[in-house]
Amino acid sequence: MEERKNVTGTRILSFKAWRGGRYVGLAEVLTSLAALIDGHRWRLTIDWLVSPELEAITEATANSLVTTSRLIELFSVDCQLIDGELVGHGGSSSVPEVRIRAFDSGHWDVQTDSLELLEKIIMLYPDAHELPEW
């Protein structure tokens, strides 16, 4: 598993996964961040997922990097990532540029040093607040 350090310059924002009685799933989070993560490839660690497509999602993401569009496709079915983490690599970079964590099905946490991505999250999810550490 990759080391989880809070690299200098990175910030972590956390926002609620439940809005008006509706769960904001992974596909919606990724879609809302649109072009800022479009070319990223992701490593997904699932600790707890509720989905009728659990087996297909697990097989498709096991031991490989998955594109943003493929993750959106996989998670567009009725599913809930309760605990898990995505590590996103942009372009050909081997260094993670963004981490997204589902925490207890109640919050999404995003760690990045991209000011554009942080600003987009704050605009989309006004309840987003900064966490001191991952």
C-alpha positions as CSV (number, residue, x, y, z in Angstrom):
1,M,0.0,0.0,0.0
2,E,1.2,3.5,-0.7
3,E,2.6,5.7,2.0
4,R,0.1,8.3,3.3
5,K,2.1,11.4,4.0
6,N,0.7,14.9,4.0
7,V,3.2,16.4,1.6
8,T,4.1,20.1,2.0
9,G,1.7,22.3,0.2
10,T,-1.2,19.8,0.2
11,R,-4.5,20.5,1.8
12,I,-7.3,18.2,2.8
13,L,-10.9,19.1,2.4
14,S,-13.8,17.1,3.8
15,F,-17.5,17.5,2.9
16,K,-20.7,15.7,3.6
17,A,-21.7,12.7,1.4
18,W,-25.3,13.1,2.3
19,R,-27.2,16.1,1.0
20,G,-30.9,16.6,1.5
21,G,-31.4,13.0,2.3
22,R,-29.6,11.9,-0.8
23,Y,-26.2,10.1,-1.0
24,V,-23.6,11.8,-3.3
25,G,-21.8,8.8,-4.7
26,L,-18.3,8.4,-6.1
27,A,-19.5,8.8,-9.7
28,E,-21.2,12.1,-8.9
29,V,-18.1,13.4,-7.0
30,L,-15.8,12.5,-10.0
31,T,-18.2,13.9,-12.5
32,S,-18.5,17.2,-10.5
33,L,-14.7,17.6,-10.7
34,A,-14.9,17.1,-14.5
35,A,-11.9,18.3,-16.5
36,L,-9.7,18.8,-13.5
37,I,-9.3,15.0,-13.1
38,D,-10.3,13.8,-16.6
39,G,-6.9,12.4,-17.6
40,H,-6.2,10.8,-14.2
41,R,-5.7,7.1,-13.6
42,W,-6.7,5.8,-10.2
43,R,-5.8,3.0,-7.8
44,L,-8.8,2.1,-5.8
45,T,-8.8,0.5,-2.3
46,I,-12.2,-0.8,-1.2
47,D,-12.6,-1.4,2.5
48,W,-16.4,-1.5,2.3
49,L,-18.7,-1.2,-0.7
50,V,-22.4,-1.8,-1.0
51,S,-23.4,-2.5,-4.6
52,P,-25.2,-5.0,-6.7
53,E,-22.1,-4.8,-8.9
54,L,-19.6,-5.4,-6.1
55,E,-17.9,-8.3,-7.9
56,A,-17.6,-6.5,-11.2
57,I,-16.2,-3.4,-9.6
58,T,-13.7,-5.4,-7.5
59,E,-12.5,-7.3,-10.6
60,A,-12.2,-4.2,-12.8
61,T,-10.2,-2.3,-10.2
62,A,-8.0,-5.0,-8.7
63,N,-4.3,-4.4,-9.0
64,S,-4.6,-1.9,-11.9
65,L,-5.0,1.8,-12.5
66,V,-8.4,2.8,-13.8
67,T,-9.4,5.8,-15.8
68,T,-11.7,8.4,-14.4
69,S,-14.3,7.6,-17.0
70,R,-14.2,3.9,-16.2
71,L,-14.7,4.6,-12.5
72,I,-17.7,6.8,-13.3
73,E,-19.1,4.0,-15.4
74,L,-18.5,1.4,-12.7
75,F,-19.9,3.5,-9.9
76,S,-22.9,4.9,-11.8
77,V,-25.0,2.0,-10.7
78,D,-26.7,2.1,-7.3
79,C,-23.7,1.7,-5.0
80,Q,-22.3,3.2,-1.9
81,L,-18.6,3.3,-1.1
82,I,-18.7,3.3,2.6
83,D,-14.9,3.1,3.3
84,G,-12.2,3.3,0.7
85,E,-9.6,5.4,-1.0
86,L,-8.7,6.4,-4.5
87,V,-5.3,7.6,-5.4
88,G,-5.2,9.6,-8.6
89,H,-2.2,10.1,-10.9
90,G,-2.4,12.7,-13.6
91,G,-0.9,12.2,-17.1
92,S,2.2,10.0,-16.9
93,S,3.0,11.0,-13.3
94,S,3.9,8.3,-10.9
95,V,3.4,10.7,-8.0
96,P,-0.2,10.8,-6.7
97,E,-1.8,14.2,-7.4
98,V,-5.0,13.7,-5.5
99,R,-6.5,11.3,-3.0
100,I,-10.2,10.8,-2.4
101,R,-11.4,9.0,0.6
102,A,-14.8,7.7,1.5
103,F,-15.1,7.9,5.3
104,D,-17.8,5.9,7.0
105,S,-20.3,6.7,4.2
106,G,-20.7,10.2,5.8
107,H,-17.9,12.2,4.3
108,W,-15.7,12.6,1.3
109,D,-12.1,13.7,2.0
110,V,-9.9,15.1,-0.8
111,Q,-6.2,15.6,-0.4
112,T,-4.4,17.6,-3.1
113,D,-2.0,20.5,-3.7
114,S,-4.0,21.6,-6.8
115,L,-5.5,25.0,-6.0
116,E,-8.0,24.7,-8.9
117,L,-9.3,21.4,-7.5
118,L,-9.6,22.8,-4.0
119,E,-11.4,25.9,-5.2
120,K,-13.8,23.7,-7.3
121,I,-14.6,21.6,-4.2
122,I,-15.3,24.6,-2.1
123,M,-17.6,26.0,-4.9
124,L,-19.5,22.8,-5.3
125,Y,-19.6,21.8,-1.6
126,P,-19.8,24.9,0.5
127,D,-19.8,22.9,3.7
128,A,-16.2,21.7,2.9
129,H,-13.8,22.3,5.7
130,E,-10.1,21.7,6.0
131,L,-8.7,18.7,8.0
132,P,-5.3,19.0,9.7
133,E,-4.2,15.5,8.6
134,W,-5.3,12.5,6.7
